[in-house]
């Protein structure tokens, strides 16, 4: 089974995909990048709407 896993990993490398043994780190990095972009979009929208990050209008308690 180990040999088959190794062969499959080699095939994935040739095709440019991350190998399963390192796939978790790849997904983590992609998720962090995506979350950062979404947070930036949310902050921008809140600024346009004149709101704090918690959704309240600026200047209200």
CHARMM internal coordinates of N, CA and C (Angstrom, degrees):
IC EDIT
DIST 1 N 1 CA 1.4562
DIST 1 CA 1 C 1.5317
ANGL 1 N 1 CA 1 C 110.90
DIST 1 C 2 N 1.3322
ANGL 1 CA 1 C 2 N 116.60
DIHE 1 N 1 CA 1 C 2 N -37.30
DIST 2 N 2 CA 1.4610
ANGL 1 C 2 N 2 CA 120.84
DIHE 1 CA 1 C 2 N 2 CA 178.75
DIST 2 CA 2 C 1.5220
ANGL 2 N 2 CA 2 C 110.70
DIHE 1 C 2 N 2 CA 2 C -62.09
DIST 2 C 3 N 1.3284
ANGL 2 CA 2 C 3 N 115.99
DIHE 2 N 2 CA 2 C 3 N -39.50
DIST 3 N 3 CA 1.4644
ANGL 2 C 3 N 3 CA 119.98
DIHE 2 CA 2 C 3 N 3 CA 179.54
DIST 3 CA 3 C 1.5265
ANGL 3 N 3 CA 3 C 110.26
DIHE 2 C 3 N 3 CA 3 C -63.64
DIST 3 C 4 N 1.3157
ANGL 3 CA 3 C 4 N 117.35
DIHE 3 N 3 CA 3 C 4 N -42.01
DIST 4 N 4 CA 1.4640
ANGL 3 C 4 N 4 CA 120.96
DIHE 3 CA 3 C 4 N 4 CA 179.75
DIST 4 CA 4 C 1.5351
ANGL 4 N 4 CA 4 C 109.92
DIHE 3 C 4 N 4 CA 4 C -64.68
DIST 4 C 5 N 1.3109
ANGL 4 CA 4 C 5 N 117.32
DIHE 4 N 4 CA 4 C 5 N -40.14
DIST 5 N 5 CA 1.4643
ANGL 4 C 5 N 5 CA 121.45
DIHE 4 CA 4 C 5 N 5 CA 178.22
DIST 5 CA 5 C 1.5262
ANGL 5 N 5 CA 5 C 110.59
DIHE 4 C 5 N 5 CA 5 C -62.98
DIST 5 C 6 N 1.3140
ANGL 5 CA 5 C 6 N 116.43
DIHE 5 N 5 CA 5 C 6 N -42.17
DIST 6 N 6 CA 1.4651
ANGL 5 C 6 N 6 CA 121.19
DIHE 5 CA 5 C 6 N 6 CA 178.62
DIST 6 CA 6 C 1.5151
ANGL 6 N 6 CA 6 C 111.04
DIHE 5 C 6 N 6 CA 6 C -63.27
DIST 6 C 7 N 1.3158
ANGL 6 CA 6 C 7 N 117.13
DIHE 6 N 6 CA 6 C 7 N -43.78
DIST 7 N 7 CA 1.4745
ANGL 6 C 7 N 7 CA 121.03
DIHE 6 CA 6 C 7 N 7 CA 178.84
DIST 7 CA 7 C 1.5240
ANGL 7 N 7 CA 7 C 110.84
DIHE 6 C 7 N 7 CA 7 C -62.67
DIST 7 C 8 N 1.3282
ANGL 7 CA 7 C 8 N 116.24
DIHE 7 N 7 CA 7 C 8 N -41.75
DIST 8 N 8 CA 1.4643
ANGL 7 C 8 N 8 CA 120.50
DIHE 7 CA 7 C 8 N 8 CA 179.69
DIST 8 CA 8 C 1.5268
ANGL 8 N 8 CA 8 C 110.54
DIHE 7 C 8 N 8 CA 8 C -65.54
DIST 8 C 9 N 1.3302
ANGL 8 CA 8 C 9 N 117.15
DIHE 8 N 8 CA 8 C 9 N -40.99
DIST 9 N 9 CA 1.4613
ANGL 8 C 9 N 9 CA 120.99
DIHE 8 CA 8 C 9 N 9 CA 176.65
DIST 9 CA 9 C 1.5228
ANGL 9 N 9 CA 9 C 111.19
DIHE 8 C 9 N 9 CA 9 C -60.54
DIST 9 C 10 N 1.3300
ANGL 9 CA 9 C 10 N 117.30
DIHE 9 N 9 CA 9 C 10 N -41.08
DIST 10 N 10 CA 1.4646
ANGL 9 C 10 N 10 CA 121.29
DIHE 9 CA 9 C 10 N 10 CA 178.26
DIST 10 CA 10 C 1.5221
ANGL 10 N 10 CA 10 C 110.78
DIHE 9 C 10 N 10 CA 10 C -63.17
DIST 10 C 11 N 1.3204
ANGL 10 CA 10 C 11 N 116.74
DIHE 10 N 10 CA 10 C 11 N -40.60
DIST 11 N 11 CA 1.4656
ANGL 10 C 11 N 11 CA 120.74
DIHE 10 CA 10 C 11 N 11 CA 178.19
DIST 11 CA 11 C 1.5256
ANGL 11 N 11 CA 11 C 110.58
DIHE 10 C 11 N 11 CA 11 C -63.10
DIST 11 C 12 N 1.3063
ANGL 11 CA 11 C 12 N 117.01
DIHE 11 N 11 CA 11 C 12 N -43.09
DIST 12 N 12 CA 1.4645
ANGL 11 C 12 N 12 CA 120.43
DIHE 11 CA 11 C 12 N 12 CA 179.15
DIST 12 CA 12 C 1.5208
ANGL 12 N 12 CA 12 C 111.44
DIHE 11 C 12 N 12 CA 12 C -64.21
DIST 12 C 13 N 1.3256
ANGL 12 CA 12 C 13 N 117.45
DIHE 12 N 12 CA 12 C 13 N -39.45
DIST 13 N 13 CA 1.4603
ANGL 12 C 13 N 13 CA 121.17
DIHE 12 CA 12 C 13 N 13 CA 178.25
DIST 13 CA 13 C 1.5227
ANGL 13 N 13 CA 13 C 110.30
DIHE 12 C 13 N 13 CA 13 C -61.04
DIST 13 C 14 N 1.3262
ANGL 13 CA 13 C 14 N 116.50
DIHE 13 N 13 CA 13 C 14 N -43.99
DIST 14 N 14 CA 1.4655
ANGL 13 C 14 N 14 CA 121.35
DIHE 13 CA 13 C 14 N 14 CA -179.37
DIST 14 CA 14 C 1.5285
ANGL 14 N 14 CA 14 C 110.02
DIHE 13 C 14 N 14 CA 14 C -61.32
DIST 14 C 15 N 1.3341
ANGL 14 CA 14 C 15 N 116.99
DIHE 14 N 14 CA 14 C 15 N -36.86
DIST 15 N 15 CA 1.4635
ANGL 14 C 15 N 15 CA 121.17
DIHE 14 CA 14 C 15 N 15 CA -178.29
DIST 15 CA 15 C 1.5176
ANGL 15 N 15 CA 15 C 112.74
DIHE 14 C 15 N 15 CA 15 C -85.17
DIST 15 C 16 N 1.3396
ANGL 15 CA 15 C 16 N 117.82
DIHE 15 N 15 CA 15 C 16 N -1.40
DIST 16 N 16 CA 1.4549
ANGL 15 C 16 N 16 CA 121.02
DIHE 15 CA 15 C 16 N 16 CA 175.37
DIST 16 CA 16 C 1.5141
ANGL 16 N 16 CA 16 C 115.20
DIHE 15 C 16 N 16 CA 16 C 87.65
DIST 16 C 17 N 1.3132
ANGL 16 CA 16 C 17 N 118.47
DIHE 16 N 16 CA 16 C 17 N 15.59
DIST 17 N 17 CA 1.4570
ANGL 16 C 17 N 17 CA 121.76
DIHE 16 CA 16 C 17 N 17 CA 178.10
DIST 17 CA 17 C 1.5162
ANGL 17 N 17 CA 17 C 110.41
DIHE 16 C 17 N 17 CA 17 C -98.65
DIST 17 C 18 N 1.3417
ANGL 17 CA 17 C 18 N 116.19
DIHE 17 N 17 CA 17 C 18 N 149.97
DIST 18 N 18 CA 1.4671
ANGL 17 C 18 N 18 CA 117.62
DIHE 17 CA 17 C 18 N 18 CA 176.39
DIST 18 CA 18 C 1.5245
ANGL 18 N 18 CA 18 C 110.55
DIHE 17 C 18 N 18 CA 18 C -66.11
DIST 18 C 19 N 1.2949
ANGL 18 CA 18 C 19 N 115.90
DIHE 18 N 18 CA 18 C 19 N 147.44
DIST 19 N 19 CA 1.4546
ANGL 18 C 19 N 19 CA 121.20
DIHE 18 CA 18 C 19 N 19 CA -179.24
DIST 19 CA 19 C 1.5228
ANGL 19 N 19 CA 19 C 109.16
DIHE 18 C 19 N 19 CA 19 C -79.82
DIST 19 C 20 N 1.3324
ANGL 19 CA 19 C 20 N 117.33
DIHE 19 N 19 CA 19 C 20 N 147.56
DIST 20 N 20 CA 1.4594
ANGL 19 C 20 N 20 CA 121.39
DIHE 19 CA 19 C 20 N 20 CA -176.28
DIST 20 CA 20 C 1.5189
ANGL 20 N 20 CA 20 C 113.62
DIHE 19 C 20 N 20 CA 20 C -53.20
DIST 20 C 21 N 1.3022
ANGL 20 CA 20 C 21 N 117.42
DIHE 20 N 20 CA 20 C 21 N -37.61
DIST 21 N 21 CA 1.4649
ANGL 20 C 21 N 21 CA 119.48
DIHE 20 CA 20 C 21 N 21 CA -177.58
DIST 21 CA 21 C 1.5306
ANGL 21 N 21 CA 21 C 111.91
DIHE 20 C 21 N 21 CA 21 C -63.36
DIST 21 C 22 N 1.3184
ANGL 21 CA 21 C 22 N 117.66
DIHE 21 N 21 CA 21 C 22 N -22.35
DIST 22 N 22 CA 1.4659
ANGL 21 C 22 N 22 CA 121.89
DIHE 21 CA 21 C 22 N 22 CA -179.67
DIST 22 CA 22 C 1.5267
ANGL 22 N 22 CA 22 C 111.57
DIHE 21 C 22 N 22 CA 22 C -115.72
DIST 22 C 23 N 1.3049
ANGL 22 CA 22 C 23 N 117.86
DIHE 22 N 22 CA 22 C 23 N 9.93
DIST 23 N 23 CA 1.4664
ANGL 22 C 23 N 23 CA 121.53
DIHE 22 CA 22 C 23 N 23 CA -173.21
DIST 23 CA 23 C 1.5237
ANGL 23 N 23 CA 23 C 112.37
DIHE 22 C 23 N 23 CA 23 C -67.99
DIST 23 C 24 N 1.3378
ANGL 23 CA 23 C 24 N 117.18
DIHE 23 N 23 CA 23 C 24 N -33.49
DIST 24 N 24 CA 1.4583
ANGL 23 C 24 N 24 CA 120.35
DIHE 23 CA 23 C 24 N 24 CA -179.77
DIST 24 CA 24 C 1.5165
ANGL 24 N 24 CA 24 C 112.03
DIHE 23 C 24 N 24 CA 24 C -61.48
DIST 24 C 25 N 1.3197
ANGL 24 CA 24 C 25 N 116.79
DIHE 24 N 24 CA 24 C 25 N -44.04
DIST 25 N 25 CA 1.4625
ANGL 24 C 25 N 25 CA 121.13
DIHE 24 CA 24 C 25 N 25 CA 178.67
DIST 25 CA 25 C 1.5281
ANGL 25 N 25 CA 25 C 110.37
DIHE 24 C 25 N 25 CA 25 C -65.03
DIST 25 C 26 N 1.3250
ANGL 25 CA 25 C 26 N 116.43
DIHE 25 N 25 CA 25 C 26 N -38.79
DIST 26 N 26 CA 1.4597
ANGL 25 C 26 N 26 CA 121.19
DIHE 25 CA 25 C 26 N 26 CA 178.39
DIST 26 CA 26 C 1.5241
ANGL 26 N 26 CA 26 C 110.32
DIHE 25 C 26 N 26 CA 26 C -61.86
DIST 26 C 27 N 1.3240
ANGL 26 CA 26 C 27 N 117.41
DIHE 26 N 26 CA 26 C 27 N -46.91
DIST 27 N 27 CA 1.4524
ANGL 26 C 27 N 27 CA 121.04
DIHE 26 CA 26 C 27 N 27 CA 179.78
DIST 27 CA 27 C 1.5251
ANGL 27 N 27 CA 27 C 111.26
DIHE 26 C 27 N 27 CA 27 C -66.02
DIST 27 C 28 N 1.3194
ANGL 27 CA 27 C 28 N 117.06
DIHE 27 N 27 CA 27 C 28 N -37.92
DIST 28 N 28 CA 1.4625
ANGL 27 C 28 N 28 CA 121.02
DIHE 27 CA 27 C 28 N 28 CA 179.18
DIST 28 CA 28 C 1.5243
ANGL 28 N 28 CA 28 C 110.19
DIHE 27 C 28 N 28 CA 28 C -61.53
DIST 28 C 29 N 1.3266
ANGL 28 CA 28 C 29 N 116.54
DIHE 28 N 28 CA 28 C 29 N -47.99
DIST 29 N 29 CA 1.4590
ANGL 28 C 29 N 29 CA 120.55
DIHE 28 CA 28 C 29 N 29 CA -179.79
DIST 29 CA 29 C 1.5268
ANGL 29 N 29 CA 29 C 111.18
DIHE 28 C 29 N 29 CA 29 C -61.70
DIST 29 C 30 N 1.3327
ANGL 29 CA 29 C 30 N 116.67
DIHE 29 N 29 CA 29 C 30 N -42.80
DIST 30 N 30 CA 1.4654
ANGL 29 C 30 N 30 CA 120.50
DIHE 29 CA 29 C 30 N 30 CA 178.79
DIST 30 CA 30 C 1.5229
ANGL 30 N 30 CA 30 C 110.85
DIHE 29 C 30 N 30 CA 30 C -64.13
DIST 30 C 31 N 1.3308
ANGL 30 CA 30 C 31 N 117.30
DIHE 30 N 30 CA 30 C 31 N -39.81
DIST 31 N 31 CA 1.4657
ANGL 30 C 31 N 31 CA 121.31
DIHE 30 CA 30 C 31 N 31 CA 179.96
DIST 31 CA 31 C 1.5275
ANGL 31 N 31 CA 31 C 111.06
DIHE 30 C 31 N 31 CA 31 C -66.76
DIST 31 C 32 N 1.3233
ANGL 31 CA 31 C 32 N 117.17
DIHE 31 N 31 CA 31 C 32 N -41.35
DIST 32 N 32 CA 1.4682
ANGL 31 C 32 N 32 CA 120.46
DIHE 31 CA 31 C 32 N 32 CA 179.01
DIST 32 CA 32 C 1.5290
ANGL 32 N 32 CA 32 C 110.51
DIHE 31 C 32 N 32 CA 32 C -64.33
DIST 32 C 33 N 1.3212
ANGL 32 CA 32 C 33 N 116.71
DIHE 32 N 32 CA 32 C 33 N -42.99
DIST 33 N 33 CA 1.4617
ANGL 32 C 33 N 33 CA 120.88
DIHE 32 CA 32 C 33 N 33 CA 178.01
DIST 33 CA 33 C 1.5228
ANGL 33 N 33 CA 33 C 110.78
DIHE 32 C 33 N 33 CA 33 C -62.00
DIST 33 C 34 N 1.3177
ANGL 33 CA 33 C 34 N 116.67
DIHE 33 N 33 CA 33 C 34 N -45.58
DIST 34 N 34 CA 1.4649
ANGL 33 C 34 N 34 CA 121.23
DIHE 33 CA 33 C 34 N 34 CA -179.93
DIST 34 CA 34 C 1.5310
ANGL 34 N 34 CA 34 C 110.69
DIHE 33 C 34 N 34 CA 34 C -62.43
DIST 34 C 35 N 1.3253
ANGL 34 CA 34 C 35 N 117.01
DIHE 34 N 34 CA 34 C 35 N -44.03
DIST 35 N 35 CA 1.4676
ANGL 34 C 35 N 35 CA 121.03
DIHE 34 CA 34 C 35 N 35 CA -179.84
DIST 35 CA 35 C 1.5299
ANGL 35 N 35 CA 35 C 110.58
DIHE 34 C 35 N 35 CA 35 C -62.52
DIST 35 C 36 N 1.3148
ANGL 35 CA 35 C 36 N 117.11
DIHE 35 N 35 CA 35 C 36 N -39.39
DIST 36 N 36 CA 1.4624
ANGL 35 C 36 N 36 CA 120.53
DIHE 35 CA 35 C 36 N 36 CA 177.78
DIST 36 CA 36 C 1.5169
ANGL 36 N 36 CA 36 C 112.21
DIHE 35 C 36 N 36 CA 36 C -62.10
DIST 36 C 37 N 1.3396
ANGL 36 CA 36 C 37 N 116.89
DIHE 36 N 36 CA 36 C 37 N -42.48
DIST 37 N 37 CA 1.4633
ANGL 36 C 37 N 37 CA 120.67
DIHE 36 CA 36 C 37 N 37 CA 178.06
DIST 37 CA 37 C 1.5291
ANGL 37 N 37 CA 37 C 111.12
DIHE 36 C 37 N 37 CA 37 C -64.87
DIST 37 C 38 N 1.3220
ANGL 37 CA 37 C 38 N 116.55
DIHE 37 N 37 CA 37 C 38 N -41.58
DIST 38 N 38 CA 1.4683
ANGL 37 C 38 N 38 CA 120.11
DIHE 37 CA 37 C 38 N 38 CA 179.58
DIST 38 CA 38 C 1.5224
ANGL 38 N 38 CA 38 C 111.02
DIHE 37 C 38 N 38 CA 38 C -65.65
DIST 38 C 39 N 1.3245
ANGL 38 CA 38 C 39 N 117.82
DIHE 38 N 38 CA 38 C 39 N -39.08
DIST 39 N 39 CA 1.4629
ANGL 38 C 39 N 39 CA 121.16
DIHE 38 CA 38 C 39 N 39 CA 177.89
DIST 39 CA 39 C 1.5220
ANGL 39 N 39 CA 39 C 110.43
DIHE 38 C 39 N 39 CA 39 C -64.67
DIST 39 C 40 N 1.3184
ANGL 39 CA 39 C 40 N 117.28
DIHE 39 N 39 CA 39 C 40 N -41.51
DIST 40 N 40 CA 1.4646
ANGL 39 C 40 N 40 CA 120.51
DIHE 39 CA 39 C 40 N 40 CA 177.28
DIST 40 CA 40 C 1.5285
ANGL 40 N 40 CA 40 C 111.00
DIHE 39 C 40 N 40 CA 40 C -60.42
DIST 40 C 41 N 1.3412
ANGL 40 CA 40 C 41 N 116.67
DIHE 40 N 40 CA 40 C 41 N -43.49
DIST 41 N 41 CA 1.4725
ANGL 40 C 41 N 41 CA 120.22
DIHE 40 CA 40 C 41 N 41 CA 178.31
DIST 41 CA 41 C 1.5203
ANGL 41 N 41 CA 41 C 111.03
DIHE 40 C 41 N 41 CA 41 C -63.05
DIST 41 C 42 N 1.3350
ANGL 41 CA 41 C 42 N 118.11
DIHE 41 N 41 CA 41 C 42 N -40.45
DIST 42 N 42 CA 1.4592
ANGL 41 C 42 N 42 CA 122.58
DIHE 41 CA 41 C 42 N 42 CA 179.46
DIST 42 CA 42 C 1.5329
ANGL 42 N 42 CA 42 C 110.60
DIHE 41 C 42 N 42 CA 42 C -64.82
DIST 42 C 43 N 1.3261
ANGL 42 CA 42 C 43 N 116.82
DIHE 42 N 42 CA 42 C 43 N -45.46
DIST 43 N 43 CA 1.4611
ANGL 42 C 43 N 43 CA 120.28
DIHE 42 CA 42 C 43 N 43 CA 178.48
DIST 43 CA 43 C 1.5189
ANGL 43 N 43 CA 43 C 111.38
DIHE 42 C 43 N 43 CA 43 C -60.56
DIST 43 C 44 N 1.3118
ANGL 43 CA 43 C 44 N 116.67
DIHE 43 N 43 CA 43 C 44 N -41.70
DIST 44 N 44 CA 1.4615
ANGL 43 C 44 N 44 CA 121.17
DIHE 43 CA 43 C 44 N 44 CA 178.88
DIST 44 CA 44 C 1.5270
ANGL 44 N 44 CA 44 C 110.52
DIHE 43 C 44 N 44 CA 44 C -62.54
DIST 44 C 45 N 1.3224
ANGL 44 CA 44 C 45 N 116.67
DIHE 44 N 44 CA 44 C 45 N -44.57
DIST 45 N 45 CA 1.4658
ANGL 44 C 45 N 45 CA 120.62
DIHE 44 CA 44 C 45 N 45 CA 179.64
DIST 45 CA 45 C 1.5243
ANGL 45 N 45 CA 45 C 111.16
DIHE 44 C 45 N 45 CA 45 C -63.21
DIST 45 C 46 N 1.3285
ANGL 45 CA 45 C 46 N 116.48
DIHE 45 N 45 CA 45 C 46 N -41.38
DIST 46 N 46 CA 1.4659
ANGL 45 C 46 N 46 CA 119.80
DIHE 45 CA 45 C 46 N 46 CA 179.44
DIST 46 CA 46 C 1.5328
ANGL 46 N 46 CA 46 C 110.72
DIHE 45 C 46 N 46 CA 46 C -64.16
DIST 46 C 47 N 1.3468
ANGL 46 CA 46 C 47 N 116.66
DIHE 46 N 46 CA 46 C 47 N -39.20
DIST 47 N 47 CA 1.4699
ANGL 46 C 47 N 47 CA 119.37
DIHE 46 CA 46 C 47 N 47 CA 177.04
DIST 47 CA 47 C 1.5191
ANGL 47 N 47 CA 47 C 111.11
DIHE 46 C 47 N 47 CA 47 C -62.87
DIST 47 C 48 N 1.3291
ANGL 47 CA 47 C 48 N 117.45
DIHE 47 N 47 CA 47 C 48 N -42.92
DIST 48 N 48 CA 1.4614
ANGL 47 C 48 N 48 CA 121.29
DIHE 47 CA 47 C 48 N 48 CA 179.51
DIST 48 CA 48 C 1.5276
ANGL 48 N 48 CA 48 C 111.74
DIHE 47 C 48 N 48 CA 48 C -63.00
DIST 48 C 49 N 1.3302
ANGL 48 CA 48 C 49 N 116.37
DIHE 48 N 48 CA 48 C 49 N -35.18
DIST 49 N 49 CA 1.4581
ANGL 48 C 49 N 49 CA 120.88
DIHE 48 CA 48 C 49 N 49 CA -179.52
DIST 49 CA 49 C 1.5250
ANGL 49 N 49 CA 49 C 112.43
DIHE 48 C 49 N 49 CA 49 C -86.34
DIST 49 C 50 N 1.3448
ANGL 49 CA 49 C 50 N 117.66
DIHE 49 N 49 CA 49 C 50 N -1.36
DIST 50 N 50 CA 1.4533
ANGL 49 C 50 N 50 CA 121.42
DIHE 49 CA 49 C 50 N 50 CA 179.56
DIST 50 CA 50 C 1.5135
ANGL 50 N 50 CA 50 C 113.05
DIHE 49 C 50 N 50 CA 50 C 68.66
DIST 50 C 51 N 1.3117
ANGL 50 CA 50 C 51 N 117.17
DIHE 50 N 50 CA 50 C 51 N 37.04
DIST 51 N 51 CA 1.4581
ANGL 50 C 51 N 51 CA 121.47
DIHE 50 CA 50 C 51 N 51 CA -177.48
DIST 51 CA 51 C 1.5195
ANGL 51 N 51 CA 51 C 111.15
DIHE 50 C 51 N 51 CA 51 C -119.14
DIST 51 C 52 N 1.3524
ANGL 51 CA 51 C 52 N 114.79
DIHE 51 N 51 CA 51 C 52 N 156.39
DIST 52 N 52 CA 1.4617
ANGL 51 C 52 N 52 CA 121.21
DIHE 51 CA 51 C 52 N 52 CA 169.99
DIST 52 CA 52 C 1.5112
ANGL 52 N 52 CA 52 C 108.38
DIHE 51 C 52 N 52 CA 52 C -72.56
DIST 52 C 53 N 1.3208
ANGL 52 CA 52 C 53 N 116.69
DIHE 52 N 52 CA 52 C 53 N 170.64
DIST 53 N 53 CA 1.4643
ANGL 52 C 53 N 53 CA 119.71
DIHE 52 CA 52 C 53 N 53 CA 179.91
DIST 53 CA 53 C 1.5228
ANGL 53 N 53 CA 53 C 112.66
DIHE 52 C 53 N 53 CA 53 C -66.77
DIST 53 C 54 N 1.3372
ANGL 53 CA 53 C 54 N 117.99
DIHE 53 N 53 CA 53 C 54 N -19.55
DIST 54 N 54 CA 1.4687
ANGL 53 C 54 N 54 CA 119.21
DIHE 53 CA 53 C 54 N 54 CA 176.99
DIST 54 CA 54 C 1.5210
ANGL 54 N 54 CA 54 C 111.92
DIHE 53 C 54 N 54 CA 54 C -87.43
DIST 54 C 55 N 1.3339
ANGL 54 CA 54 C 55 N 118.18
DIHE 54 N 54 CA 54 C 55 N 2.38
DIST 55 N 55 CA 1.4568
ANGL 54 C 55 N 55 CA 122.40
DIHE 54 CA 54 C 55 N 55 CA 173.68
DIST 55 CA 55 C 1.5167
ANGL 55 N 55 CA 55 C 115.03
DIHE 54 C 55 N 55 CA 55 C 97.65
DIST 55 C 56 N 1.3526
ANGL 55 CA 55 C 56 N 118.36
DIHE 55 N 55 CA 55 C 56 N -5.54
DIST 56 N 56 CA 1.4536
ANGL 55 C 56 N 56 CA 120.27
DIHE 55 CA 55 C 56 N 56 CA 179.42
DIST 56 CA 56 C 1.5289
ANGL 56 N 56 CA 56 C 110.05
DIHE 55 C 56 N 56 CA 56 C -82.77
DIST 56 C 57 N 1.3185
ANGL 56 CA 56 C 57 N 115.88
DIHE 56 N 56 CA 56 C 57 N 147.93
DIST 57 N 57 CA 1.4454
ANGL 56 C 57 N 57 CA 120.37
DIHE 56 CA 56 C 57 N 57 CA 176.44
DIST 57 CA 57 C 1.5187
ANGL 57 N 57 CA 57 C 110.16
DIHE 56 C 57 N 57 CA 57 C -61.91
DIST 57 C 58 N 1.3111
ANGL 57 CA 57 C 58 N 116.55
DIHE 57 N 57 CA 57 C 58 N 141.51
DIST 58 N 58 CA 1.4596
ANGL 57 C 58 N 58 CA 121.25
DIHE 57 CA 57 C 58 N 58 CA 179.16
DIST 58 CA 58 C 1.5256
ANGL 58 N 58 CA 58 C 107.96
DIHE 57 C 58 N 58 CA 58 C -64.93
DIST 58 C 59 N 1.3348
ANGL 58 CA 58 C 59 N 116.20
DIHE 58 N 58 CA 58 C 59 N 134.31
DIST 59 N 59 CA 1.4584
ANGL 58 C 59 N 59 CA 121.21
DIHE 58 CA 58 C 59 N 59 CA 178.72
DIST 59 CA 59 C 1.5105
ANGL 59 N 59 CA 59 C 113.92
DIHE 58 C 59 N 59 CA 59 C 93.25
DIST 59 C 60 N 1.3451
ANGL 59 CA 59 C 60 N 117.66
DIHE 59 N 59 CA 59 C 60 N -1.12
DIST 60 N 60 CA 1.4678
ANGL 59 C 60 N 60 CA 120.23
DIHE 59 CA 59 C 60 N 60 CA 176.51
DIST 60 CA 60 C 1.5157
ANGL 60 N 60 CA 60 C 108.43
DIHE 59 C 60 N 60 CA 60 C -109.48
DIST 60 C 61 N 1.2997
ANGL 60 CA 60 C 61 N 117.00
DIHE 60 N 60 CA 60 C 61 N 153.06
DIST 61 N 61 CA 1.4561
ANGL 60 C 61 N 61 CA 122.32
DIHE 60 CA 60 C 61 N 61 CA -178.05
DIST 61 CA 61 C 1.4558
ANGL 61 N 61 CA 61 C 112.03
DIHE 60 C 61 N 61 CA 61 C -86.96
END
COOR INIT
IC SEED 1 N 1 CA 1 C
IC BUILD
